[in-house]
Amino acid sequence: MRKHLKIVLWILLASFVLWGGSSAIFSSRQESGYAGTVFGKKVLWKEYEDNYKAVYNQARLMYGEKFNQVSQYLNLEQEAWMRIILAREADKRHIRVSDSEVITTVCNIPLFQDSSGRFIPDIYKRVVEYALKVSPREFEEEIKGSIKITKLKDIIIKDVSVSENELALAYKEKNEKAGADYALVSVESFKPLVNITDEKISQYYQLRKQELKTPARVNIEYIPFEYASYKTKNEAEDKASDVSYELAQEKQPDFYSVAKKFNLPVKESGLFSMQEPINGIGISYTVALEAFKLEPGQISSPIKSQNGRYIIRLKSKKDPYVPELSEIRQAVKDAAIMEEAGILAEKKANELLVDIKQKLGMGWTFKKACAKLELEINTTES
């Protein structure tokens, strides 16, 4: 039991100190219908997006007006993954949070109080809906999840102590380096050996219909305020604020007219999903997240991204759907060939492994054994 608790404690410590360690826990699968895996179980995009919004809103509340200054130093994607990991552990332990605990926590947040410390429902509703752009119900669910994670941390830390030697050993294990020689059995080399019939293509499609489902997509028009186009970041941000103010003065703002007034271009992204790069902007989760919140015709406030700020107008939305086989036949065929080639490559690799182990048992070196089997040797960096 103590050993199990220490393992979980190291996961908790990673959220504070060992940034970068999470890559060993999950793997990104943007090309699939899910965001990644945690402990072998899929994390759907909805779960990832909900947790990203939760850590984003926590950061907004924590830093307030300074959020834009410190956001470049935050790794919200990694914090979202850590929240998913801890939330799943809390659910596994059947940790519960009552409505009264959520109410008490919300009422004690200073941002929702007046100068005397009294909770003001109108302030709460305005901040949550207009600043954080979520409903009070969604925000309260985020708070509930945070309380659950805090309870998990309290339970674990209460029963566990870590000695200096254990910390030193963990540091050594994380920072020690090693190099390795390896022989690659390439899947690509087996693709010409695969014969995929129309029947196999159809079977592959039928078995993986839901995995082939296209995600929801949106198309936006946007006015860019990219830092590279201005002398300073402040100048870009001030111009974005001026344009946003001008748009806010009109009940039905004309996006193109306002942009023309400030001698700024309006660009169009084309359709993109939450996990795809945005044409002309690149990968920007903050812009994508805002785009999916808008309704057609709605205009956003300036959105901060890595390269600058963007004011966006949602042009259209396209719901997710399963494409017909005729639409994606070549992609399905390629995927089926790759799968078959992978099976052949794995079989060959296992046969070679038996030969290599036999030669190693006879005193051969790994390099000599691979050379005998006409395998090319590669070496990793430390």
C-alpha positions as CSV (number, residue, x, y, z in Angstrom):
1,M,0.0,0.0,0.0
2,R,2.8,2.4,0.9
3,K,4.6,1.7,-2.3
4,H,1.4,2.4,-4.3
5,L,1.0,5.7,-2.5
6,K,4.5,6.7,-3.3
7,I,4.0,6.0,-7.0
8,V,1.0,8.3,-7.0
9,L,2.8,10.9,-5.0
10,W,5.5,11.1,-7.7
11,I,2.7,11.8,-10.2
12,L,1.5,14.6,-8.0
13,L,5.1,16.0,-7.7
14,A,5.4,16.0,-11.4
15,S,2.6,18.6,-11.6
16,F,4.7,21.0,-9.6
17,V,8.3,20.2,-10.5
18,L,9.0,17.6,-13.1
19,W,7.5,19.4,-16.1
20,G,8.0,17.2,-19.2
21,G,7.5,13.9,-17.3
22,S,4.0,13.6,-18.5
23,S,5.1,12.6,-22.0
24,A,5.8,9.2,-20.5
25,I,2.3,8.9,-19.3
26,F,0.3,9.9,-22.4
27,S,0.8,10.0,-26.1
28,S,-0.8,12.5,-28.5
29,R,-3.0,11.0,-31.1
30,Q,-4.3,14.0,-33.0
31,E,-4.9,12.0,-36.1
32,S,-7.4,9.8,-34.3
33,G,-10.8,10.4,-32.8
34,Y,-9.3,10.9,-29.4
35,A,-6.8,13.3,-27.8
36,G,-4.5,10.7,-26.3
37,T,-4.3,7.8,-23.7
38,V,-3.9,7.8,-20.0
39,F,-2.8,4.6,-18.4
40,G,-3.9,2.7,-21.5
41,K,-7.4,4.3,-21.7
42,K,-8.5,6.7,-24.3
43,V,-9.1,10.4,-23.6
44,L,-11.8,11.7,-25.9
45,W,-11.4,15.3,-27.2
46,K,-14.4,16.4,-25.2
47,E,-12.8,15.3,-21.9
48,Y,-9.5,17.0,-22.9
49,E,-11.3,20.2,-23.9
50,D,-13.3,20.4,-20.7
51,N,-10.1,20.0,-18.6
52,Y,-8.2,22.5,-20.7
53,K,-11.0,25.0,-20.2
54,A,-10.9,24.3,-16.4
55,V,-7.2,25.0,-16.1
56,Y,-7.4,28.0,-18.4
57,N,-10.2,29.5,-16.2
58,Q,-8.3,28.7,-13.0
59,A,-5.3,30.6,-14.4
60,R,-7.5,33.5,-15.4
61,L,-8.9,33.7,-11.9
62,M,-5.5,33.3,-10.3
63,Y,-3.6,35.9,-12.3
64,G,-6.5,38.3,-13.1
65,E,-5.2,41.3,-15.0
66,K,-1.7,39.9,-15.2
67,F,-2.9,36.8,-17.0
68,N,-1.8,38.0,-20.4
69,Q,1.7,38.8,-19.1
70,V,2.3,35.4,-17.5
71,S,0.3,33.2,-20.0
72,Q,3.4,32.7,-22.2
73,Y,5.1,31.0,-19.2
74,L,2.2,28.6,-18.6
75,N,1.9,25.1,-20.0
76,L,-1.9,24.8,-20.0
77,E,-1.9,21.8,-22.3
78,Q,0.3,19.8,-19.8
79,E,-1.7,21.0,-16.8
80,A,-4.9,19.8,-18.6
81,W,-3.4,16.3,-19.0
82,M,-2.3,16.3,-15.3
83,R,-5.8,17.3,-14.3
84,I,-7.2,14.4,-16.3
85,I,-4.8,12.0,-14.6
86,L,-5.6,13.2,-11.1
87,A,-9.3,13.3,-11.8
88,R,-9.3,9.7,-12.9
89,E,-7.4,8.6,-9.9
90,A,-9.9,10.5,-7.7
91,D,-12.8,8.7,-9.4
92,K,-11.1,5.4,-8.9
93,R,-10.9,6.1,-5.2
94,H,-14.6,7.2,-5.1
95,I,-13.8,10.6,-3.8
96,R,-17.0,12.7,-3.6
97,V,-17.7,16.4,-3.4
98,S,-21.0,17.8,-2.1
99,D,-23.0,20.7,-3.5
100,S,-22.4,22.7,-0.3
101,E,-18.6,22.3,-0.7
102,V,-18.9,23.8,-4.2
103,I,-21.1,26.6,-3.0
104,T,-18.7,27.5,-0.1
105,T,-15.7,27.5,-2.5
106,V,-17.4,29.7,-5.1
107,C,-18.6,32.2,-2.4
108,N,-15.1,32.5,-1.0
109,I,-13.5,33.5,-4.3
110,P,-12.6,37.2,-3.8
111,L,-13.4,38.1,-7.4
112,F,-17.1,37.4,-6.7
113,Q,-17.3,39.5,-3.6
114,D,-17.9,43.2,-2.8
115,S,-15.5,45.3,-0.7
116,S,-16.9,43.9,2.5
117,G,-16.3,40.3,1.5
118,R,-19.9,39.5,0.7
119,F,-20.7,37.2,-2.2
120,I,-22.6,39.0,-5.0
121,P,-24.5,36.7,-7.4
122,D,-24.7,39.3,-10.2
123,I,-20.9,39.8,-10.1
124,Y,-20.5,36.1,-10.2
125,K,-22.8,35.6,-13.2
126,R,-21.2,38.5,-15.1
127,V,-17.6,37.3,-14.6
128,V,-18.3,33.7,-15.4
129,E,-20.4,34.3,-18.5
130,Y,-18.6,37.3,-20.0
131,A,-15.0,37.0,-18.8
132,L,-14.6,33.2,-18.7
133,K,-17.4,32.6,-21.3
134,V,-18.8,29.5,-19.6
135,S,-22.2,29.0,-17.9
136,P,-22.3,29.1,-14.1
137,R,-23.2,25.3,-14.2
138,E,-20.1,24.6,-16.2
139,F,-17.9,26.7,-13.9
140,E,-19.3,24.9,-10.8
141,E,-18.5,21.5,-12.4
142,E,-14.9,22.8,-12.9
143,I,-14.7,23.8,-9.3
144,K,-16.1,20.5,-8.2
145,G,-13.4,18.7,-10.1
146,S,-10.7,20.9,-8.5
147,I,-12.0,20.2,-5.0
148,K,-12.0,16.5,-5.8
149,I,-8.3,16.7,-6.9
150,T,-7.4,18.7,-3.8
151,K,-9.0,16.0,-1.6
152,L,-6.9,13.3,-3.5
153,K,-3.7,15.2,-2.9
154,D,-4.5,15.6,0.8
155,I,-5.2,11.9,1.2
156,I,-1.9,10.9,-0.5
157,I,0.4,13.5,1.1
158,K,-1.0,12.8,4.5
159,D,0.2,9.2,4.6
160,V,3.4,9.5,2.6
161,S,6.9,10.8,3.4
162,V,9.8,10.9,1.0
163,S,13.4,10.8,2.2
164,E,16.2,12.8,0.8
165,N,17.8,9.6,-0.5
166,E,14.6,8.8,-2.4
167,L,14.4,12.3,-3.9
168,A,18.1,12.0,-4.9
169,L,17.5,8.6,-6.5
170,A,14.4,9.9,-8.4
171,Y,16.4,12.9,-9.7
172,K,19.2,10.6,-10.8
173,E,16.8,8.3,-12.6
174,K,15.1,11.2,-14.4
175,N,18.3,12.9,-15.4
176,E,20.7,10.0,-16.1
177,K,21.4,9.5,-19.8
178,A,22.1,6.4,-21.8
179,G,22.7,5.6,-25.5
180,A,21.5,2.5,-27.4
181,D,22.3,0.7,-30.7
182,Y,19.3,-0.6,-32.5
183,A,18.3,-2.3,-35.8
184,L,15.1,-1.0,-37.4
185,V,12.7,-3.4,-39.2
186,S,10.8,-0.8,-41.3
187,V,7.1,-1.2,-41.8
188,E,7.5,0.8,-45.1
189,S,9.7,-1.9,-46.6
190,F,6.8,-4.4,-46.3
191,K,4.1,-2.3,-48.0
192,P,5.0,-3.6,-51.5
193,L,4.3,-7.1,-50.2
194,V,0.8,-6.4,-49.2
195,N,-2.1,-7.1,-51.6
196,I,-5.3,-5.2,-50.5
197,T,-8.5,-6.3,-52.3
198,D,-11.7,-4.3,-52.5
199,E,-13.2,-6.7,-50.0
200,K,-10.4,-5.9,-47.4
201,I,-10.8,-2.2,-47.9
202,S,-14.6,-2.5,-47.3
203,Q,-14.0,-4.7,-44.2
204,Y,-11.4,-2.2,-42.8
205,Y,-13.9,0.7,-43.3
206,Q,-16.8,-1.2,-41.7
207,L,-14.7,-2.1,-38.6
208,R,-13.4,1.4,-38.1
209,K,-16.3,3.6,-39.1
210,Q,-16.4,5.5,-35.8
211,E,-12.6,6.0,-35.8
212,L,-12.9,7.5,-39.3
213,K,-15.6,10.0,-38.2
214,T,-14.6,13.5,-39.0
215,P,-14.6,15.9,-36.1
216,A,-16.6,19.1,-35.9
217,R,-15.1,21.9,-38.1
218,V,-15.4,25.6,-38.2
219,N,-14.5,28.3,-40.7
220,I,-13.5,31.8,-39.4
221,E,-12.7,35.2,-40.7
222,Y,-10.0,37.0,-38.7
223,I,-8.1,40.2,-38.3
224,P,-4.5,39.5,-37.3
225,F,-2.4,41.6,-35.0
226,E,0.8,39.6,-35.2
227,Y,3.7,40.8,-33.1
228,A,6.1,40.5,-36.0
229,S,4.2,43.3,-37.9
230,Y,4.5,45.8,-35.1
231,K,7.4,47.5,-33.3
232,T,6.4,46.1,-29.9
233,K,3.9,43.6,-28.5
234,N,2.1,46.4,-26.7
235,E,1.6,48.2,-30.0
236,A,0.0,45.1,-31.4
237,E,-2.2,44.6,-28.4
238,D,-3.3,48.3,-28.3
239,K,-4.3,48.2,-31.9
240,A,-6.3,45.0,-31.3
241,S,-8.1,46.7,-28.3
242,D,-8.9,49.8,-30.5
243,V,-10.4,47.6,-33.2
244,S,-12.4,45.5,-30.7
245,Y,-13.7,48.7,-29.1
246,E,-14.8,50.0,-32.5
247,L,-16.6,46.7,-33.3
248,A,-18.4,46.9,-29.9
249,Q,-19.9,50.3,-30.7
250,E,-22.2,48.9,-33.3
251,K,-25.2,46.6,-32.7
252,Q,-24.5,44.8,-36.0
253,P,-20.8,45.5,-36.6
254,D,-19.5,45.2,-40.2
255,F,-16.3,43.2,-39.8
256,Y,-14.9,44.2,-43.1
257,S,-15.7,47.9,-42.8
258,V,-14.1,48.2,-39.4
259,A,-11.0,46.4,-40.6
260,K,-10.8,48.7,-43.7
261,K,-11.1,51.7,-41.5
262,F,-7.9,50.6,-39.6
263,N,-6.2,49.6,-42.9
264,L,-6.1,45.9,-41.7
265,P,-6.7,42.8,-43.7
266,V,-9.5,40.2,-43.1
267,K,-8.3,36.7,-43.7
268,E,-10.3,33.4,-43.9
269,S,-9.1,30.2,-42.4
270,G,-11.1,27.6,-44.2
271,L,-12.6,24.7,-42.3
272,F,-10.5,23.3,-39.4
273,S,-11.1,21.0,-36.4
274,M,-10.1,21.6,-32.8
275,Q,-6.9,19.5,-33.2
276,E,-5.8,20.9,-36.6
277,P,-3.6,23.9,-37.5
278,I,-5.5,27.0,-38.5
279,N,-4.6,28.2,-42.0
280,G,-2.6,31.5,-41.6
281,I,-2.3,31.1,-37.8
282,G,-1.0,27.7,-37.2
283,I,-1.7,25.6,-34.1
284,S,-3.5,27.8,-31.6
285,Y,-5.7,26.1,-29.0
286,T,-6.9,29.5,-27.6
287,V,-8.1,30.7,-31.1
288,A,-9.7,27.3,-31.8
289,L,-11.4,27.1,-28.4
290,E,-12.9,30.5,-28.9
291,A,-14.0,29.7,-32.5
292,F,-15.9,26.7,-31.3
293,K,-17.8,28.7,-28.7
294,L,-19.1,31.3,-31.2
295,E,-22.3,31.1,-33.2
296,P,-22.2,32.0,-36.9
297,G,-21.8,35.8,-37.3
298,Q,-20.5,36.3,-33.7
299,I,-17.3,38.3,-33.2
300,S,-14.8,37.6,-30.5
301,S,-12.7,39.9,-28.3
302,P,-9.0,39.9,-29.1
303,I,-7.6,36.4,-28.5
304,K,-4.0,36.0,-27.4
305,S,-2.0,33.4,-29.2
306,Q,1.7,32.7,-29.5
307,N,2.3,34.9,-32.5
308,G,0.0,37.8,-31.5
309,R,-3.7,38.6,-31.1
310,Y,-6.6,37.8,-33.3
311,I,-10.2,39.1,-33.5
312,I,-12.3,36.4,-35.2
313,R,-15.7,36.1,-36.7
314,L,-17.3,32.7,-37.1
315,K,-18.4,32.2,-40.7
316,S,-19.7,28.6,-40.5
317,K,-19.8,25.4,-38.6
318,K,-19.8,21.8,-39.9
319,D,-21.0,19.0,-37.6
320,P,-19.0,15.8,-37.3
321,Y,-20.0,13.0,-39.7
322,V,-18.8,9.5,-40.9
323,P,-17.8,10.0,-44.6
324,E,-18.9,7.4,-47.1
325,L,-16.2,5.0,-48.3
326,S,-16.2,6.6,-51.7
327,E,-15.0,9.9,-50.2
328,I,-12.0,8.4,-48.3
329,R,-11.3,5.3,-50.3
330,Q,-7.6,6.0,-50.9
331,A,-7.0,7.0,-47.2
332,V,-8.7,3.8,-46.1
333,K,-6.7,1.7,-48.5
334,D,-3.5,3.3,-47.3
335,A,-4.4,2.7,-43.7
336,A,-5.3,-1.0,-44.4
337,I,-2.0,-1.5,-46.3
338,M,0.0,0.0,-43.4
339,E,-1.8,-2.2,-40.9
340,E,-1.0,-5.4,-42.9
341,A,2.6,-4.2,-43.4
342,G,2.9,-3.7,-39.7
343,I,1.8,-7.3,-39.0
344,L,4.4,-8.6,-41.5
345,A,7.1,-6.3,-40.0
346,E,6.4,-7.5,-36.5
347,K,6.5,-11.1,-37.5
348,K,9.9,-10.6,-39.2
349,A,11.3,-8.6,-36.2
350,N,10.4,-11.4,-33.8
351,E,12.2,-14.0,-36.1
352,L,15.3,-11.8,-36.2
353,L,15.1,-11.3,-32.4
354,V,15.4,-15.1,-31.9
355,D,18.5,-15.2,-34.2
356,I,20.1,-12.3,-32.4
357,K,19.5,-13.7,-29.0
358,Q,21.0,-17.0,-30.1
359,K,24.1,-15.3,-31.3
360,L,24.4,-13.2,-28.2
361,G,24.3,-16.4,-26.2
362,M,27.3,-17.6,-28.3
363,G,29.3,-14.6,-27.2
364,W,28.6,-12.4,-30.3
365,T,28.2,-8.6,-29.9
366,F,24.9,-7.0,-30.9
367,K,26.6,-5.2,-33.8
368,K,28.2,-8.4,-35.1
369,A,24.9,-10.3,-34.9
370,C,23.0,-7.6,-36.8
371,A,25.8,-7.4,-39.4
372,K,25.5,-11.2,-40.0
373,L,21.8,-10.8,-40.5
374,E,22.4,-7.8,-42.8
375,L,20.6,-5.4,-40.5
376,E,21.7,-1.8,-40.5
377,I,22.8,-0.5,-37.1
378,N,21.6,2.9,-35.8
379,T,22.7,4.6,-32.6
380,T,20.6,6.9,-30.5
381,E,21.8,10.2,-28.9
382,S,22.3,10.1,-25.1
